[in-house]
């Protein structure tokens, strides 16, 4: 959106951008409950699966969870590239932890396990968060459960937090993944927003952008919700609908503006 469009609606910044502080994240009761449950699971040193469709707010949940975990008690390591082979995956983990980059998988694995044991000696719990885990190479997935094995599998020094699309759950349920699957103690899903969620999300993000009034009619909100069940697309098409309304010199975004934004060839 340009300056004229922002001024037309009374906005002080572009709405629905990724640049949102942790304290300003949109957290409806369903997500607060989910964060509470995940925090409790990590407190008990359990491993977690978190899945959901694209754009439903998995990253939002993870950011809120990160803010919830005291640094004095946890060491969270984030791996964003799950599409690597086993050796490069462990190299990525070592690079993130500032550990020496060894030549073989075995030596890389040894560096990571020693680091986890060192964290435990500091009375902290290690968490390895793997984002987009549905993309994990099979050889990595087959090996992950060994990372959780310490002192004859008698100590829970590391929690895995696997995050991805719903097909990740399907992969873990396959028979040959039962060793890893048995170590995933908790499974959570970020559900798609319901109609009330969509309305509250729009209000929240517009308030952050400087407007504390309804910019969308009820039927416009309903159409946004029915057309797109994920927050990312809802925000994208909300902006497009606002630009349509601006072109028509309207300060309220109605159903027709949303329809033109979503299906421009049909209007």
Buried (B, 14 or more C-beta within 10 A) or exposed (E): BEEEBBEBBBBEEEBBEEEBEEEEBBBBEBBEEBBEEBBEBBEEBBBBBBBBBEBBBBBBBBBBBBEBBEEEEBBBBBBEEBEBEBBBBBBBBBEEBEBEEBEEBEEBBEBBBEBBBEBBEEEBBBBBBBBBBBBBBEEBBBBBBEBBBBEEEEEBBBBBBBBBBEEBBEBBEEEEBEBBBEBBBBBBBBBBBEEEBBBBBBBBBBEBBEBEEBBBBEEBBBBBBEBBBBBBBBBBBBBBBBBBBBEEEBEEBBBBBBBBBBEEEEE
